[in-house]
Every structure is written in C-alpha cells, then in structure tokens.
Amino acid sequence: MLLDICNIAILAGDEILHFYNKDIEVTHKDDSSPLTKADLASNKIIIDLLNSLDSDIPILSEESLVDWNTRKNWSKYWLVDPLDGTKEFIKNNGEFTVNIALIENNNPILGVIFVPAKSTLYFAQKEYGSFSLHTSVKLNSLDEAKKITVTKQSNIVRVIGSRSHSNNTFTNWINEKFPNAEIVQSGSSLKFCLIAKGEVDIYPRFGPTSEWDIAAGHIILNEAGGKVLTLDNKEIIYNEKESVLNPEFIASNNTI
C-alpha cells in the first residue's frame, strides 16, 4: 500500500505542476485561505485513486470536507491536503507539498509528502522508519529510498518557522528559549521533513493549522526519531472533535 500512496502523491504533484509558474486565478474560501484550480485538480486525482485502491476507507480532505456526525465514528481513514502551502504555490517559491496520511485509532500510521517543485518524496510507516527519495516519475519500488533520521549537527539551535504565518508569539518564544538560534523559514509540511532529515531542529507553531496540514509530517518526523507535542507535552490526537484545528504545538528532533 505504501508504494501505491507514494505514486498517488507523485501523480497529484505532477498535476499541480501543470498550473505552476503560470497566471492562475485565485479565489478564497470562507476562512479567507486561498484556493486555486491546482488544489482542486490535485484533490480529484487523490480522491479518485484512493477510492480505487480501497473504497472501504473513507477520506477527509481539505477540499472534500465531511460532516462530524459522519466521521466521528471512523476508526481508519485517509487524511489529505492536496496542495499544502497554496500561498507558496502562488508565490512560485517551490515550498508546497502533497500530503497524504492514513489515520488509525486517532493516530497517523502512514504518511507521504511529495514536494513537486523539488521532485522529492518523503514517506514513513509506523515502526518502519522514515525515508526520502528524489523522483518525479511513477515508482516501481521504494528500494532506492534513503532512510532519514533526526540529527543535532551543531551547538546552535536551528529553528524553522512558517514563511507566511509568522507572528510575535513565535519571535518572543525564540528570544526567550533560544536567543542565539539560527532562524530559517519554509512553507507547508516541508518543515517537518527538514527536521526529520536533520537540517533543522525545532518548529514551534503558534498560529492556526488543520489536521491535514500536519498528519503526514507528524508520522514522518516520529519515525525519524522526532516528536510532535502540544505546548503541555501531550500527543496530538486526530478526529477526536468536530473542529479540525490543531492545538499549538512544538515539532522537534527530540534532542533539545
């Protein structure tokens, strides 16, 4: 199944690139977040292919919402963001991703993140590890993938923050906790992947995110040896309430 999900993410990413670096119409959803034809085209591919793979597993996607009364009893489901980082996509900076996670008993057990503009795939499965692979074409196997693990490469803490959603709370927290930190910015779930492969150490998030924004990155980071915890050091639980908004959290390499 993991290979199938990787290929679905790659196909969706290829579809997104048909719209990339072009003059594209942007509309806005009720929460004021941007929406493009690329979001919808990617969503259709993912939904159709996941249903073809196993129609018994329901799907919750950012672009295909499901009523709480329907999904509250789900024990297993797909959680999808067909184009995470739409703002970065619109800016043409390459920092957007396709996120697909499998949730079982309120926790992610499989996650795939594809970065179309960088032709880079990240994936993980519970108790299997986290891996990355440079590819832009459909895969016949995952044998060439390289295992990734968190690392602490220097005495300087490397903090990563959102490129489009930084705020004073983020800045004040860093100044208090790590006044000498090196700060970098990135869009989308790519931030989790950069921690997972040891390029940065910690990602504190004090602004709003939804469950589909982080689920795939959550298990990729966990399987690489990192952690994603709420500000009071609790695990993030999925689909336990009507709102899909996450609590504020700290994603880290678990060494600082």
MARDOMI-190129 format. One record per atom (N, C-alpha, C): x, y, z. Coordinates in steps of 0.1 Angstrom, whole numbers, plus 2048, in hexadecimal, padded with zeros to 3 digits. Example, Ala and Ser with C-alpha at 12.3 -4.5 7.8 and 13.67 -1.06 7.14 Angstrom:
BEGIN
8847C784E/87B7D384E/8847DF84E/8807EA847/8897F5847/88180084F/
***
This chain:
BEGIN
8087F4800/800800800/80980D800/81480D807/81C818808/82181D7FA/8258147F2/8298177E4/81E81D7DD/8128187DE/80681E7D7/80482C7DB/80582F7E8/80383D7ED/80D8467E8/81A8417E8/82484A7E3/82284E7D4/81D8447CC/81A8477BE/80E8507BC/80584F7C5/7F98587C5/7FE8667C7/8068687D1/80B8757D5/81487B7C9/81C8727C3/8248777B7/81B87B7AC/8118737A9/80787779E/8008847A1/7FC8867AD/7F58927B1/7FF89E7B0/80B89C7B4/8158A67B3/8188AA7A4/8198A079C/81B8A378D/80F8AC788/8038A978C/7F88B1788/7F98BF78D/7FD8C1799/7FF8CE79F/8098D6796/8138D0792/81E8D778A/8198DC77C/80E8D6777/8088DB76B/8038EA76D/8008ED779/7FB8FB77C/806904782/8118FF785/81C90678C/823910783/82791B789/82E926781/82592C776/81892B778/80F93076E/80693A774/7FF94276C/7F694C771/7E9944775/7E7942782/7DC939786/7D294178F/7C593F78C/7BB945794/7BB9407A2/7BA94A7AC/7B99467BA/7AC94B7C0/7A59427C6/7999457CD/79B9437DC/7929467E4/7949457F3/78893D7F9/78B934802/78192D809/77C935815/77292F81C/76B936827/77593B832/780933833/78A93783E/795941838/79294682C/79B94F825/7A8949820/7A993B821/7B593581B/7B493480C/7BF934805/7BE9347F6/7BB9277F0/7B59277E5/7B191A7DE/7B491C7CF/7BA9127C9/7BD9137BA/7B89077B3/7B89077A6/7B58FB79E/7BE8F07A1/7CB8F37A5/7D58E97A8/7D08E17B4/7CB8E87BE/7C68E17CA/7BB8D77C6/7B28DB7BE/7A68D37BB/7AA8C77B2/7B48CA7A8/7B88BF79F/7C08B57A7/7C88B97B0/7D08AF7B8/7C68A77C1/7BC8AE7C7/7B38A77CF/7AB89C7C8/7A789F7BC/79F8967B4/7A78897B1/7B488B7AD/7BC87F7AA/7BE8777B7/7C187D7C2/7C38767CE/7B786E7D3/7AB8757D3/79F86F7D7/79B8637CE/79C8657C1/79985A7B8/7A284E7B9/7AF8517BB/7B88457BC/7B883E7C9/7B58467D4/7B483F7E1/7A78377E1/79C83C7DB/7908347DA/7928277D2/79A8287C7/79D81D7BF/7A58137C7/7AE8187CF/7B780F7D7/7AF8077E1/7A780E7E9/79F8077F3/7938107F6/78780D7F0/77C8167F2/776815800/77A80B808/77580A816/77B813820/78681981C/78D823825/788831821/78183882B/77C845827/78784F827/78485B821/78E86581F/78A873824/79287982B/790887830/79B890829/797899821/7A08A281A/79D8B081D/7A78B981C/7A48C781D/79A8CC813/79A8C6807/7918CB7FD/7858C17FB/7838B8804/7788AF804/7748AC813/76E8B6819/76B8B5827/7608AB82A/7608A5836/75689B83A/75089F847/74389F848/73C8A3854/74089B861/7418A186C/74689B878/73D88E87C/73088F87A/72888487E/72B878875/73087A869/73486F861/742869865/74B872868/75986D86A/75D86A878/75486E882/75886C890/75A85E894/75485588D/756847890/76083F887/76784787F/771841876/77D83C87F/78182F87D/78C82A884/79982A87B/79682C86E/7A182C864/79D834858/7A583D854/7A2846848/7AE84D843/7AD851836/7B7859830/7B5868834/7C086F836/7C087D839/7C988482F/7C488D827/7CA89281B/7CA8A181B/7D68A6817/7D78B4813/7DD8B4805/7D48B67FB/7D98B47ED/7E38BE7E8/7E38CA7EF/7ED8D47EC/7F08DC7F8/7F98D8800/7FC8DF80C/8068EA809/8038F680E/80C90180A/8079087FE/7FA90A7FC/7F59117F0/7FB91F7EF/7FD9257FA/8039337F9/8119327F3/8199287F7/8269267F1/8259227E2/81B91B7DF/8199177D1/8169247C8/80E92C7CE/80A9397C7/8179427C6/81F9417D0/82C9497D0/8379437C6/8349377C2/83E9307B9/84B92E7C0/84B92B7CD/8589287D4/85B91A7D6/8529117D1/8559027D2/8528FB7DF/84E9037E9/84D8FD7F6/83E8F97F9/8398F07F0/82C8EB7F2/82D8DB7F0/8238D57F6/8248C67F7/8168C07F4/8168B37F2/80B8AA7F2/80C8A17FF/8028A2807/80289A814/7F788F814/7FB883816/7F1878818/7F5870824/7EC86E82E/7EE86783A/7E385D83C/7E6851841/7DC847846/7DB848855/7CF84B859/7CD84C868/7C683F86D/7CB83A877/7C482E87D/7C483088D/7B882F892/7B68318A1/7BB83E8A5/7B884989D/7BC8578A0/7CA85A89F/7D2851899/7E1854898/7E5851889/7EF859884/7F4856877/7FD849877/7FA84086E/80283486D/80A833860/80783C856/80E83D84A/80D84B845/81885083F/81885D83A/82185F82E/81C867824/824869818/823878815/82E87E813/82F88C80F/83788D802/8328937F8/8398957EB/83B8A47E9/8478A87E5/84A8B67E2/84C8B77D3/8428BB7CC/8428BA7BD/84D8C37B7/84F8CF7BC/8598D87B6/8678D37B8/8698CB7C2/8768C67C6/8788B77C2/86E8B17BD/86E8A37B9/87389A7C4/86E89D7D0/8728967DC/8668907E3/8688837E7/85E87B7EE/8628787FC/85A879805/85C875813/85186B817/85486181E/84A858822/84E85082F/84484B836/846844842/83A83B845/83D83084C/832827851/83682385F/82C822867/82E81F875/837813877/84281587F/84C80A883/853805876/85480E86C/85B80A860/86681485D/865820862/86F82A860/86B835856/87383F854/87084A84B/87B84A840/87684E834/87F84D829/87D85981F/88785C817/88586680D/88B8607FF/8868667F5/8898617E7/88786D7DD/89186F7D5/8908797CB/88A8727BE/87E8777BB/8778717AF/86C87A7AB/86887979E/85D881799/854878790/85886B790/850861787/84B856790/84184F78A/83B844791/845839795/8448347A1/84E82B7A6/84A81C7A5/8538137A2/8508057A2/8547FF7B0/85C8067B7/8608017C5/86580D7CD/86780B7D9/86D8157E2/87B8117E7/8818087DF/88E8027E4/89980D7E4/8988177DB/8A38217DA/8A182C7E5/89782C7ED/8958367F7/8A0835802/8A3841807/8AD842812/8A684581F/8AA83D829/8A583F837/8A984C83C/8A0854842/8A4860848/8A1860857/8AA86785F/8A886886D/8AC876872/8A687A87D/8A9887883/8B8887888/8BE893887/8CC89488C/8CD8A2892/8D68A389B/8DA8B08A1/8E88B389C/8E98BC892/8F68BE88B/8FF8C8891/8FA8D1899/9028DB89F/8FC8E08AD/9048E88B3/8FF8ED8C0/8F58F88BF/8F48FE8B3/8EA9088B0/8DD9028AC/8D29058B3/8C59008B0/8C09068A4/8BB8FE89B/8B690288E/8A790188F/8A090D88F/89290E890/88C911882/88190987F/87A90C872/86C911875/86891B86D/85B92186F/854922862/847925863/83F926857/84393384F/844931842/84793D83A/83C947839/830942839/82494A837/81C94D844/82094784F/81794885B/81F94B868/82A952867/831956872/82A96087B/82D960888/82696A891/82F96D89C/82A9778A5/83397B8B0/8359718BA/82B9688BC/82C95D8C6/8389548C2/8399518B5/8459498B0/8529508B3/85395D8B0/85F9648B2/8639658C1/8599688C9/85B9698D8/85F95C8DE/8599518D9/85D9448DE/86B9408DB/86F9438CF/87D9408CB/8879498D4/8849568D5/88D95E8DD/88E95A8EB/8839548F1/88494F8FE/88B942900/8889398F7/88D92B8F8/89B9298F2/89D92F8E6/8A992D8DE/8AE93B8D8/8B39448E1/8B69518DC/8C19518D1/8C99478D0/8D49478C6/8D093E8BA/8C493A8B9/8C09318AF/8C29368A1/8C492D898/8C3930889/8B592D885/8AF93787E/8A193687A/8A093586B/89992B866/89692A858/887929856/88392B84A/87492B847/87192183C/86691C83C/861913831/852912831/84C90F826/83E90D825/83A8FE827/82E8FC829/8288EE829/82D8E4832/82A8D7830/82F8CC839/83D8C9837/8448D082D/8528CF82B/85A8D1838/8558D9841/85B8DC84E/85E8CF856/8548C6856/8558B985D/8608B1857/8618B1849/86B8A9842/8798AE845/87A8BB846/8888C1848/88D8BD856/8848BC860/8888B786D/88B8A886C/8838A1865/885892864/89288E85E/897896855/8A489384F/8AF89B854/8AD8A285F/8B88A8867/8BD8B5862/8B58BC85A/8BA8C9855/8B68D485F/8AC8D2867/8A88DC871/8A48D487E/8A28DB889/8A08D4896/8928D589B/88B8E0899/87E8E28A0/8758EB898/8688E8899/85E8F0892/8538F389C/8538FF8A2/8489038AB/83D9098A3/8309048A5/82590A89E/81B9108A7/81991D8A6/8109248AF/80492A8A7/80492889A/7F892C892/7F092088F/7E4923888/7DB918885/7E090E87A/7DE90287C/7E08F7872/7D58ED873/7D38E6869/7C88DB869/7CF8CD869/7C78C386C/7CD8B686D/7D38B1861/7CE8B5855/7D38B0848/7E18B7845/7E38C284C/7F08C984A/7FC8C1850/7F98BA85B/8048B4862/8058A5864/7FA89E860/7FA890863/80588885C/80788A84F/812883848/81F88784E/822894850/82E898856/830893864/82589186B/82688C879/82C87E879/827875871/82D868872/83B86786C/83D86F861/84B86F85B/855874866/85187E86D/85A883878/85C879883/851873887/851869892/85A85D88F/858858882/86084C87E/86E84F87C/87285C87A/880861879/886863886/87E862891/88486489E/8808718A5/87787989F/8738858A4/8668848AC/86088F8AF/8548908B7/84B89C8B2/83E89A8B3/8358A58B1/82B8A58BE/82D8AF8C6/8258B08D2/81E8BD8D4/8138BD8DC/80D8CA8DF/8168D28E9/8128DE8EC/81A8E68F5/81B8E1903/8118D8906/8128D1914/8168C3912/81E8C0908/8258B3906/81C8A7904/8108AA8FE/80789F8FB/80789B8EC/80488F8E9/80488B8DB/7F88918D4/7F98948C7/7EE8998C0/7E588E8BB/7D888F8BE/7CF8848BA/7C68898AF/7C48808A5/7BC884899/7AE87F89A/7A5888894/797884893/7908818A0/7948898AA/78D8878B7/7838918BB/78189B8B1/7788A68B4/7738AB8A6/7688B38A7/7638B889A/76C8C1893/7738CA89A/77D8D3893/7898CB88F/78E8CF883/79A8C887E/7A78D0881/7A58DB889/7B08E488C/7B98DD897/7C68DE895/7D08D889E/7D28E28AA/7D68DC8B5/7DB8E58C0/7E98EA8BC/7ED8F58C2/7FB8F98C0/8058EE8C4/8108ED8BC/8198E18BF/8278E58BC/8308DC8C1/83E8DC8BE/8428CF8B7/8478D08AB/84D8C58A4/85C8C68A6/8638BC8AA/8718BD8AC/8798AF8A9/8868B08AA/88E8A48A8/88F89C8B5/8898A18BF/88889A8CC/8958998D4/89E8A38D0/8AB8A38D7/8AE8B08DE/8A58BA8DC/8A78C78E3/89B8CA8EC/
***
